[in-house]
């Protein structure tokens, strides 16, 4: 991105519009039980608004590399800079973008909490081009940064977190995805004495909650999506939190049949094409999101620990969003009324 603060501020507001549009579109499908349709409308709304943003964007985290994908796919070029004249296009910043138009598709389809529309952006090369496989993660907030180790026993990590927070392990709450692959992890957390909040989906928003004081979430641990791990890292750069992660594709560790995941050779080939030479590497926050100028935006689709969901009323709708940048060090919660009525519309707060 260009080296002026005004560009960052303007882009953050543009990305806010992008997330709001996706969240509103998805919220209209809430509770209808069709996760694919919810995802589709969020993607379409996000793409439409993204193409009005004065940038030359490249999707580095999306739905995979496809020729005619209906989704926002890895490698797709987005932004108004690609539709402008040559002179105007050169004035538009080059931006790498990671998107999840609807994080928690099942949550939206069921009308459950914590579905969000989310986007992270950085200068070219500022976000890891992660494959659409799984990733083992541990996420903590600023107070516990530097005292966790993804390879350490769960009890040791929880002891260190508790010590940093000045409390007992029994006072900690850890979020874990409710998956069969986490049976041992859940047992280890419980044996250590900490409390667990099991979630069905949405480890990205859960990871953000772990980095924000007042949510009563102190860590996220376990295996989730690699793309979500990169977007979480972008949020951690803005929140001063920490993520450690390692890629996972072994079906035994994932608790799935071999035919449900790509073979090891397929994964290694894919990693090589993306420039990943050490498949066993432990990534830290700066590895996943090395950018110096990161923008993160998210809008609630359904109610959650951090963001309220979209509200519809007679004259429009109301959204609740979070926008953060590493450059300004501002974390903004934006409550927006989108008014559709005429000049006589009564606006209630």
Order of alpha helices (4+ residues) and beta strands (2+ residues): alpha-alpha-beta-beta-alpha-beta-alpha-beta-beta-alpha-beta-alpha-beta-alpha-beta-alpha-beta-alpha-alpha-alpha-beta-beta-beta-beta
